[in-house]
Amino acid sequence: MVSITTGGEREDALASGGLKWARFVVVGLVLAAIAAAIWFGLPDKLSLNELRTQRGLLAAFVHAHPWRSLSLYFLLYAAIVTFSIPGALVMTLSGGLLFGTLEGGAAAVGAVSLGSVLMYLGAHTAVGDSLRLWLRGRSAVMQRLEAEVSRHPFTNTLTLRLIPAAPIFLVNLAAGFVRMPLLPYALATVIGVIPSTFLYAWVGEGLDNLFATIEPDSLMSVIRTELALPVLGLLCLAAVPLALRWWTGRRVAQSHAVQ
């Protein structure tokens, strides 16, 4: 039996093949960027000790070039989130230290949101699709997770974003792997990162006082101690979307029962 392939079908096949190769190129560029960041020691530079050492030079550059420095901060932070390079907390603290709570916090929210969306899109590459299908075929948990996410994409993402301890890169990858819709994911990300980001930027604005009074080795533990109560409040806030969803579901179930 002879199969006949039309010109349109050939074009579609070529386009599909080209898209697959483009996806692999994107993955290669991402891996190359991560390797370059590690090679040049970027993770080691994203530390409180390095910030303490370089804060004078950084502050002088910000004073001399306010808009350029803010733009560079935004782009660097977005790249760090996109490529899952450790140091997001230090970047947010740096934003508060160099630009103040409002300006630094707003720039950090924008950078985290942009980087999260870019990483989410990266999880839709050929590698991400293959991994998602492989996991779904071997894990009933993955299948249930996909079903739950498809029903409540916004509230699930918002809850995770409101939890300060939830790693940014894991949430981004999980959202991409389970095929969460882009719009609710992006909106929930922007809203969800606002409280913790502005909280850390506020702490960062007062880092100069901590640098002057606290030993370098104890600095992070002191910051975490000061943030204990606010973080507990954020955890309670993270439960609000789930509570609202439970209450709404219960009301709907009761209305159906009455009918």
Secondary structure, DSSP 8 states (H G I E B T S, - for coil): ------HHHHHHHHHHHHHHHHHHHHHHHHHHHHHHHHHTTHHHHSSHHHHHHHHHHHHHHHHH-HHHHHHHHHHHHHHHHHTT-S-HHHHHHHHHHHH-HHHHHHHHHHHHHHHHHHHHHHTTSHHHHHHHHHHHHH-HHHHHHHHHHHHSHHHHHHHHHH-TTS-HHHHHHHHHHTT--HHHHHHHHHHHHHHHHHHHHHHHHTHHHHHHHS-GGGHHHHHHHHTHHHHHHHHHHHHHHHHHHHHHHHHHHHHHHH-
